[in-house]
Amino acid sequence: MHSILQQIQNIQNRIHKCCEKIGRNPAEVRLLLATKTVTAERILTAFESGVTLIGENKIQELKEKYDALKIHPHTHHFIGHLQSNKIKDILKYDVACIQSIDRLELAEKLHQRLLATNRSIDILIQVNTSNEVSKFGVEPSKTIELVEQIATLSTLKIKGLMTIGIFSGEDEKVRACFKTLKNLQQQIQVRSIPNVEMKELSMGMSGDLEIAIEEGATIIRVGTAIFGQRNYPDSYYWNETSSKK
């Protein structure tokens, strides 16, 4: 358990070092603990570091850990692919932000459910900046249109964009993904669309967080470098081989 706190410190040191190098305020970059497959006990240990922003990929894990985690104040984001038939479930577990809204149909169904309960929720628009067919997210060329459409839904508060960079050992390919997201943020900001803030860029993970910070990330999602390797395929986390509905 001590190693979890040490790894969090290591990641925070990387964030601070990178920010210092490029002249950014480290306070502008939040560390989100990606807690897929991580037990509630280990998450509670991680909270001892003072980092209490966590992200889950699966509704079932939200449900399983909910009661155990309630004992410690924290903020929960949902960062996995959200299926329309799971909307009712996700709203039961105090999720503060859904980072993976990528289609109008999903947004409309979420809006209707929120209207029925007189609630609202923060969201990020997920963009497929790598143009990989295996990844979820709206195409970059269709992102602005989707933002404008979702902005008309009063219960959904658009706070920014999210992307999963290409899994590549070539830094420039990874950087290109993050540049695309930053460029989209800037294009949307100048439009001053009502109900859209565009303050958050959720991008960068364990292996590429420095590149993400250099390109403007405000939320870094880190799991493996803190909690260790998981013995599950990527499809468990991202549903990359399932239907995009």
Contacts in CASP RR format, 6 or more apart in sequence:
PFRMAT RR
TARGET T0000
AUTHOR 0000-0000-0000
METHOD contacts of the structure
MODEL  1
MHSILQQIQNIQNRIHKCCEKIGRNPAEVRLLLATKTVTAERILTAFESG
VTLIGENKIQELKEKYDALKIHPHTHHFIGHLQSNKIKDILKYDVACIQS
IDRLELAEKLHQRLLATNRSIDILIQVNTSNEVSKFGVEPSKTIELVEQI
ATLSTLKIKGLMTIGIFSGEDEKVRACFKTLKNLQQQIQVRSIPNVEMKE
LSMGMSGDLEIAIEEGATIIRVGTAIFGQRNYPDSYYWNETSSKK
1 42 0 8 1.000
1 45 0 8 1.000
4 42 0 8 1.000
4 45 0 8 1.000
4 46 0 8 1.000
4 49 0 8 1.000
4 226 0 8 1.000
4 227 0 8 1.000
5 45 0 8 1.000
5 46 0 8 1.000
5 48 0 8 1.000
5 49 0 8 1.000
7 225 0 8 1.000
7 226 0 8 1.000
7 227 0 8 1.000
7 228 0 8 1.000
8 31 0 8 1.000
8 33 0 8 1.000
8 46 0 8 1.000
8 49 0 8 1.000
8 51 0 8 1.000
8 226 0 8 1.000
9 49 0 8 1.000
10 225 0 8 1.000
11 31 0 8 1.000
11 206 0 8 1.000
11 209 0 8 1.000
11 220 0 8 1.000
11 222 0 8 1.000
11 225 0 8 1.000
11 226 0 8 1.000
12 31 0 8 1.000
12 51 0 8 1.000
14 209 0 8 1.000
14 210 0 8 1.000
15 26 0 8 1.000
15 29 0 8 1.000
15 31 0 8 1.000
15 209 0 8 1.000
15 213 0 8 1.000
15 220 0 8 1.000
16 26 0 8 1.000
18 24 0 8 1.000
18 209 0 8 1.000
18 210 0 8 1.000
18 213 0 8 1.000
18 214 0 8 1.000
19 25 0 8 1.000
19 26 0 8 1.000
19 28 0 8 1.000
19 29 0 8 1.000
19 213 0 8 1.000
20 26 0 8 1.000
22 213 0 8 1.000
22 214 0 8 1.000
24 213 0 8 1.000
24 216 0 8 1.000
28 218 0 8 1.000
29 213 0 8 1.000
29 217 0 8 1.000
29 218 0 8 1.000
29 219 0 8 1.000
29 220 0 8 1.000
30 53 0 8 1.000
30 218 0 8 1.000
30 219 0 8 1.000
30 220 0 8 1.000
31 51 0 8 1.000
31 53 0 8 1.000
31 220 0 8 1.000
31 222 0 8 1.000
32 53 0 8 1.000
32 54 0 8 1.000
32 55 0 8 1.000
32 77 0 8 1.000
32 79 0 8 1.000
32 202 0 8 1.000
32 219 0 8 1.000
32 220 0 8 1.000
32 221 0 8 1.000
32 222 0 8 1.000
33 43 0 8 1.000
33 46 0 8 1.000
33 51 0 8 1.000
33 53 0 8 1.000
33 54 0 8 1.000
33 55 0 8 1.000
33 222 0 8 1.000
33 223 0 8 1.000
33 226 0 8 1.000
33 227 0 8 1.000
34 54 0 8 1.000
34 55 0 8 1.000
34 57 0 8 1.000
34 79 0 8 1.000
34 205 0 8 1.000
34 221 0 8 1.000
34 222 0 8 1.000
34 223 0 8 1.000
34 224 0 8 1.000
35 43 0 8 1.000
35 54 0 8 1.000
35 55 0 8 1.000
35 56 0 8 1.000
35 61 0 8 1.000
35 65 0 8 1.000
35 223 0 8 1.000
35 227 0 8 1.000
36 55 0 8 1.000
36 56 0 8 1.000
36 57 0 8 1.000
36 58 0 8 1.000
36 61 0 8 1.000
36 223 0 8 1.000
36 230 0 8 1.000
36 236 0 8 1.000
36 237 0 8 1.000
37 61 0 8 1.000
37 230 0 8 1.000
37 232 0 8 1.000
37 236 0 8 1.000
38 223 0 8 1.000
38 227 0 8 1.000
39 65 0 8 1.000
40 64 0 8 1.000
40 65 0 8 1.000
40 68 0 8 1.000
40 69 0 8 1.000
41 68 0 8 1.000
42 227 0 8 1.000
43 54 0 8 1.000
43 65 0 8 1.000
43 69 0 8 1.000
44 68 0 8 1.000
44 69 0 8 1.000
44 71 0 8 1.000
44 72 0 8 1.000
46 226 0 8 1.000
46 227 0 8 1.000
47 72 0 8 1.000
47 74 0 8 1.000
52 72 0 8 1.000
52 73 0 8 1.000
52 74 0 8 1.000
52 75 0 8 1.000
53 74 0 8 1.000
53 75 0 8 1.000
53 77 0 8 1.000
53 219 0 8 1.000
54 74 0 8 1.000
54 75 0 8 1.000
54 76 0 8 1.000
54 77 0 8 1.000
55 76 0 8 1.000
55 77 0 8 1.000
55 78 0 8 1.000
55 79 0 8 1.000
55 221 0 8 1.000
56 62 0 8 1.000
56 65 0 8 1.000
56 76 0 8 1.000
56 77 0 8 1.000
56 78 0 8 1.000
56 79 0 8 1.000
56 80 0 8 1.000
57 78 0 8 1.000
57 79 0 8 1.000
57 80 0 8 1.000
57 81 0 8 1.000
57 237 0 8 1.000
57 238 0 8 1.000
58 80 0 8 1.000
59 78 0 8 1.000
59 86 0 8 1.000
59 89 0 8 1.000
59 90 0 8 1.000
59 93 0 8 1.000
62 76 0 8 1.000
62 78 0 8 1.000
62 89 0 8 1.000
62 90 0 8 1.000
62 93 0 8 1.000
62 95 0 8 1.000
63 89 0 8 1.000
63 92 0 8 1.000
63 93 0 8 1.000
66 93 0 8 1.000
66 94 0 8 1.000
75 96 0 8 1.000
76 93 0 8 1.000
76 94 0 8 1.000
76 95 0 8 1.000
76 96 0 8 1.000
77 95 0 8 1.000
77 96 0 8 1.000
77 97 0 8 1.000
77 98 0 8 1.000
77 99 0 8 1.000
78 90 0 8 1.000
78 95 0 8 1.000
78 97 0 8 1.000
78 98 0 8 1.000
78 99 0 8 1.000
78 100 0 8 1.000
79 99 0 8 1.000
79 100 0 8 1.000
79 162 0 8 1.000
79 202 0 8 1.000
79 221 0 8 1.000
80 99 0 8 1.000
80 100 0 8 1.000
80 237 0 8 1.000
80 238 0 8 1.000
80 239 0 8 1.000
81 100 0 8 1.000
81 136 0 8 1.000
81 238 0 8 1.000
81 239 0 8 1.000
81 242 0 8 1.000
81 244 0 8 1.000
82 90 0 8 1.000
82 98 0 8 1.000
82 100 0 8 1.000
82 101 0 8 1.000
82 106 0 8 1.000
83 245 0 8 1.000
84 105 0 8 1.000
84 106 0 8 1.000
84 109 0 8 1.000
84 245 0 8 1.000
87 106 0 8 1.000
87 109 0 8 1.000
87 110 0 8 1.000
87 113 0 8 1.000
88 113 0 8 1.000
90 98 0 8 1.000
91 113 0 8 1.000
91 114 0 8 1.000
91 117 0 8 1.000
91 119 0 8 1.000
91 121 0 8 1.000
95 121 0 8 1.000
96 121 0 8 1.000
96 122 0 8 1.000
97 121 0 8 1.000
97 122 0 8 1.000
97 123 0 8 1.000
97 124 0 8 1.000
97 159 0 8 1.000
98 110 0 8 1.000
98 121 0 8 1.000
98 122 0 8 1.000
98 123 0 8 1.000
98 124 0 8 1.000
99 123 0 8 1.000
99 124 0 8 1.000
99 126 0 8 1.000
99 162 0 8 1.000
99 202 0 8 1.000
100 124 0 8 1.000
100 126 0 8 1.000
100 136 0 8 1.000
100 137 0 8 1.000
100 162 0 8 1.000
101 107 0 8 1.000
101 110 0 8 1.000
101 123 0 8 1.000
101 124 0 8 1.000
101 125 0 8 1.000
101 126 0 8 1.000
101 150 0 8 1.000
101 156 0 8 1.000
102 125 0 8 1.000
102 126 0 8 1.000
102 127 0 8 1.000
102 128 0 8 1.000
102 136 0 8 1.000
102 137 0 8 1.000
102 138 0 8 1.000
102 146 0 8 1.000
103 137 0 8 1.000
103 138 0 8 1.000
103 146 0 8 1.000
103 244 0 8 1.000
104 146 0 8 1.000
104 149 0 8 1.000
104 150 0 8 1.000
107 123 0 8 1.000
107 149 0 8 1.000
107 150 0 8 1.000
107 153 0 8 1.000
107 156 0 8 1.000
108 153 0 8 1.000
110 121 0 8 1.000
110 123 0 8 1.000
110 155 0 8 1.000
110 156 0 8 1.000
111 153 0 8 1.000
111 154 0 8 1.000
111 155 0 8 1.000
111 156 0 8 1.000
114 120 0 8 1.000
114 121 0 8 1.000
114 155 0 8 1.000
114 156 0 8 1.000
115 155 0 8 1.000
119 155 0 8 1.000
120 154 0 8 1.000
120 155 0 8 1.000
120 156 0 8 1.000
120 157 0 8 1.000
121 155 0 8 1.000
121 156 0 8 1.000
121 157 0 8 1.000
122 157 0 8 1.000
122 159 0 8 1.000
123 150 0 8 1.000
123 156 0 8 1.000
123 157 0 8 1.000
123 158 0 8 1.000
123 159 0 8 1.000
124 158 0 8 1.000
124 159 0 8 1.000
124 160 0 8 1.000
124 161 0 8 1.000
124 162 0 8 1.000
124 200 0 8 1.000
124 202 0 8 1.000
125 138 0 8 1.000
125 143 0 8 1.000
125 146 0 8 1.000
125 147 0 8 1.000
125 150 0 8 1.000
125 158 0 8 1.000
125 160 0 8 1.000
125 161 0 8 1.000
125 162 0 8 1.000
126 136 0 8 1.000
126 137 0 8 1.000
126 138 0 8 1.000
126 161 0 8 1.000
126 162 0 8 1.000
126 163 0 8 1.000
127 137 0 8 1.000
127 138 0 8 1.000
127 139 0 8 1.000
127 140 0 8 1.000
127 143 0 8 1.000
127 161 0 8 1.000
127 162 0 8 1.000
127 163 0 8 1.000
127 180 0 8 1.000
127 181 0 8 1.000
127 184 0 8 1.000
128 135 0 8 1.000
128 136 0 8 1.000
128 137 0 8 1.000
128 138 0 8 1.000
128 139 0 8 1.000
128 140 0 8 1.000
128 163 0 8 1.000
129 140 0 8 1.000
129 163 0 8 1.000
129 165 0 8 1.000
129 166 0 8 1.000
129 176 0 8 1.000
129 177 0 8 1.000
129 178 0 8 1.000
129 180 0 8 1.000
129 181 0 8 1.000
130 163 0 8 1.000
130 164 0 8 1.000
130 165 0 8 1.000
130 166 0 8 1.000
130 177 0 8 1.000
131 139 0 8 1.000
131 140 0 8 1.000
132 166 0 8 1.000
134 240 0 8 1.000
134 241 0 8 1.000
135 164 0 8 1.000
135 238 0 8 1.000
135 240 0 8 1.000
136 238 0 8 1.000
136 239 0 8 1.000
136 240 0 8 1.000
136 244 0 8 1.000
137 163 0 8 1.000
138 146 0 8 1.000
140 180 0 8 1.000
140 184 0 8 1.000
143 161 0 8 1.000
143 184 0 8 1.000
143 188 0 8 1.000
144 184 0 8 1.000
144 187 0 8 1.000
144 188 0 8 1.000
144 191 0 8 1.000
147 158 0 8 1.000
147 188 0 8 1.000
147 193 0 8 1.000
147 196 0 8 1.000
148 191 0 8 1.000
148 193 0 8 1.000
150 156 0 8 1.000
150 158 0 8 1.000
151 158 0 8 1.000
151 193 0 8 1.000
151 194 0 8 1.000
151 195 0 8 1.000
151 196 0 8 1.000
152 195 0 8 1.000
154 195 0 8 1.000
156 195 0 8 1.000
157 195 0 8 1.000
157 197 0 8 1.000
158 195 0 8 1.000
158 196 0 8 1.000
158 197 0 8 1.000
158 198 0 8 1.000
159 197 0 8 1.000
159 198 0 8 1.000
159 199 0 8 1.000
159 200 0 8 1.000
160 185 0 8 1.000
160 196 0 8 1.000
160 197 0 8 1.000
160 198 0 8 1.000
160 199 0 8 1.000
160 200 0 8 1.000
160 201 0 8 1.000
160 202 0 8 1.000
161 181 0 8 1.000
161 184 0 8 1.000
161 185 0 8 1.000
161 198 0 8 1.000
161 200 0 8 1.000
161 201 0 8 1.000
161 202 0 8 1.000
162 200 0 8 1.000
162 201 0 8 1.000
162 202 0 8 1.000
162 203 0 8 1.000
162 219 0 8 1.000
163 177 0 8 1.000
163 178 0 8 1.000
163 180 0 8 1.000
163 181 0 8 1.000
163 202 0 8 1.000
163 203 0 8 1.000
164 203 0 8 1.000
164 205 0 8 1.000
164 238 0 8 1.000
165 174 0 8 1.000
165 177 0 8 1.000
165 178 0 8 1.000
165 203 0 8 1.000
165 204 0 8 1.000
165 208 0 8 1.000
166 173 0 8 1.000
166 174 0 8 1.000
166 177 0 8 1.000
168 174 0 8 1.000
171 208 0 8 1.000
171 211 0 8 1.000
174 208 0 8 1.000
174 211 0 8 1.000
175 211 0 8 1.000
175 214 0 8 1.000
175 215 0 8 1.000
177 203 0 8 1.000
178 201 0 8 1.000
178 203 0 8 1.000
178 204 0 8 1.000
178 211 0 8 1.000
178 212 0 8 1.000
178 214 0 8 1.000
178 215 0 8 1.000
178 216 0 8 1.000
178 217 0 8 1.000
179 215 0 8 1.000
181 201 0 8 1.000
181 203 0 8 1.000
181 215 0 8 1.000
182 201 0 8 1.000
182 215 0 8 1.000
182 216 0 8 1.000
185 198 0 8 1.000
185 201 0 8 1.000
188 196 0 8 1.000
188 198 0 8 1.000
189 198 0 8 1.000
199 218 0 8 1.000
200 218 0 8 1.000
200 219 0 8 1.000
201 212 0 8 1.000
201 216 0 8 1.000
201 217 0 8 1.000
201 218 0 8 1.000
201 219 0 8 1.000
202 217 0 8 1.000
202 218 0 8 1.000
202 219 0 8 1.000
202 221 0 8 1.000
203 212 0 8 1.000
203 215 0 8 1.000
203 217 0 8 1.000
203 219 0 8 1.000
203 220 0 8 1.000
204 211 0 8 1.000
204 212 0 8 1.000
204 217 0 8 1.000
204 220 0 8 1.000
204 221 0 8 1.000
205 220 0 8 1.000
205 221 0 8 1.000
205 222 0 8 1.000
205 223 0 8 1.000
205 224 0 8 1.000
206 222 0 8 1.000
206 223 0 8 1.000
206 224 0 8 1.000
206 225 0 8 1.000
206 226 0 8 1.000
207 225 0 8 1.000
209 217 0 8 1.000
209 220 0 8 1.000
209 222 0 8 1.000
212 220 0 8 1.000
213 220 0 8 1.000
224 230 0 8 1.000
234 240 0 8 1.000
235 241 0 8 1.000
235 242 0 8 1.000
END
